């Protein structure tokens, strides 16, 4: 995935600010598929969202369908699509949980920022395969 530096910084700031709860948001941009079917998501805009879980926000997130569709509509107006999401993990590694697997659609990139003892520890990106499951993908920061 490719992500502008300032958008990457905003995601980290969002994660830090929402502690002790998980932050969440959507990634809008363009999806490029090469001749072998490999997907490269290029993020142009991010949309910080409200974690609407009533219980368990310390270890989970949910984006309301209303907010999702509002962001999707805005993205389309700009010529983009929702190419993924981001969220934080509090005091746990930046690897997809079962809830993350259930949330992601095929071709969807999930960026996870791990915050350990209140500080950013690692950031990873995972691409949901058409056949199910994830594979880790590199995060390329662009200027």
N, C-alpha and C positions, 0 to 999 in steps of 0.2 A: 504494500500500500504506500501511497505517497500522501504526505500531509504537510501543509505549510507550517513553518516554525511558529508563527504567532498563534495559530489554531491549536497546536500541540501545547503551547504554554497555557492557553486558556483552559484546556482540558485538565491540566495538572492543577491549576489554580482552583477550578471547580471542585476537584476531588479533595483538595486540602480544606476548602471552605465548608464543605458539607459534613465533615467528620463530626460525630462518630458514625454517621450514616453513609451508605453508598451513594455516590452521585451517578447520574446517568444522562445520556444525551444521544443525539442522532448525528450521523455523518452524511452529508450530501455532496454529490459530485458526479463523476463519470466512471462507468465500468468499461474497461477495455479487455477484450478477449482475443488472444492470439490464435493462430491457425491450429494449435494443438489443444485448444480449449482452456489454456491457463488464463486466469482472471487477474487483472491488476486494477484495483480500485484507487482512483485519484480523488482525494477529498478537496473540495473547494470551499465548503461552508460547514460549520458545525452549529448545532442547535442544542444548547444545554436544556435539559428537561427536568421536570419535577418528579422525584421518586414518589409515586403515589401509593406505595405499599403502606398499609396502616400498621401492621405488625411486622417485625423482622427486617426493617430497613438497614440494620447493622450488617446484615449478611445477605441482602438481596435487593433487587430493584424491580420496578415495574413502571413502564411508560403508559399513560392512559391512551386508549385508542383515539380519543378526541385530539389529544396533543400530537400523536403520531400522524394522523391524517392532516392536521393543520400544517405541520412541518413538511409533509409530503407535497401538499398543494403549493406551498411557498417554493419548495425546491423545483418543482415542475415549471413554475412561472419564471424561474431563473435558467431553465434549460438543464436542470440537474435531476437526479433521482436519489433516493435513499440508498446508499451503498453500504451502510453499516451503522454501528452504534458504538458507544463507549460507556464504560462504567468503572467504578473503583471497587477494589477488594480491600477490606479493612482487616489488617493483621492476618492476611493469608496471601498465598502466592498468586501471581498474575496468570493463572491458568483457568480455562473455562470450567465452571461448575455444571452440574446437571441442569440447573435452571437456565444457565447461559446456552447450553446445547438446545434446550427446548425453545428458547426465544428466537434464536437465529434462523434466518431463512437461507436456502442454498445461494451461494454467491455473495453472502453477507460477510463483511469484515467486522470482527468484534475486537475493539481495542480495550485492553484492561490495564489499569494502573493500580499497582499494589502499594498500599500505605501501611508501613510497619511502625508502630509506636509514634504515629502522627507524622511520619516523614515518608516522602516518595522513595520506594525501594527499587521497583522495576516497572517497565511498561512493555507490554507485549501485544501483538496483533495476531488474530486467528481468523482464517478463512473457512467458512462452512462449505464443505464439499456437497456436490449434488447427490452423491451416494450416501451422505450422512457423515457425521464426525467432523473434526476440524483438523487443519494442519497449520502450524505456525508459519507466519509470513514475515518478511523483513519490513520494518518501518523506515521509509526513506523520507527524511525531513527535507523540504524544499524551501527555498527563499522566496 
